[in-house]
């Protein structure tokens, strides 16, 4: 791709390589109510989880509590090379190996503050980096609607018993648990 010249007397210039971008919705930054969890979804359309983590076109990041979920951020990335089977091309086969590793780090970094990421597949290196960043990778067997998954997460927040959600509460300190105990008549 090239930029077309504005002045016909000049030559066209090559387009700079695409870079990742992360967009936060303005209203999400001013929301008075803090969400319990932030959860990311590897998606090409912001509606369905349909992407491999390492080659994901983007992530839709939702703030989730027991009663609601709101889209708060979108991270987008340039397309990654894949083989015919939908797998990332190996580092040996990828002519630009260093760039490939940087792309994985960019994707992990884009999920800062998220408790989990849902995707169709995820490689071992990505799993290690995600877990080190405090993000639980969740691999799905097939394409699934984000609304269905958000409903499952909201139910799990209400009812408990899902390991990665329980761990996220422990990390965050889950101060709201004291309010819930008081409502239930918990006594010290």
Secondary structure as GFF3:
##gff-version 3
##sequence-region A 1 188
A	DSSP	beta_strand	2	3	.	.	.	ID=ss1
A	DSSP	beta_strand	13	14	.	.	.	ID=ss2
A	DSSP	beta_strand	21	24	.	.	.	ID=ss3
A	DSSP	alpha_helix	26	30	.	.	.	ID=ss4
A	DSSP	beta_strand	37	42	.	.	.	ID=ss5
A	DSSP	beta_strand	48	49	.	.	.	ID=ss6
A	DSSP	three_ten_helix	53	55	.	.	.	ID=ss7
A	DSSP	beta_strand	58	64	.	.	.	ID=ss8
A	DSSP	beta_strand	69	76	.	.	.	ID=ss9
A	DSSP	alpha_helix	97	110	.	.	.	ID=ss10
A	DSSP	beta_strand	116	119	.	.	.	ID=ss11
A	DSSP	alpha_helix	124	132	.	.	.	ID=ss12
A	DSSP	beta_strand	136	139	.	.	.	ID=ss13
A	DSSP	beta_strand	144	145	.	.	.	ID=ss14
A	DSSP	alpha_helix	146	159	.	.	.	ID=ss15
A	DSSP	alpha_helix	163	172	.	.	.	ID=ss16
A	DSSP	alpha_helix	176	183	.	.	.	ID=ss17
###
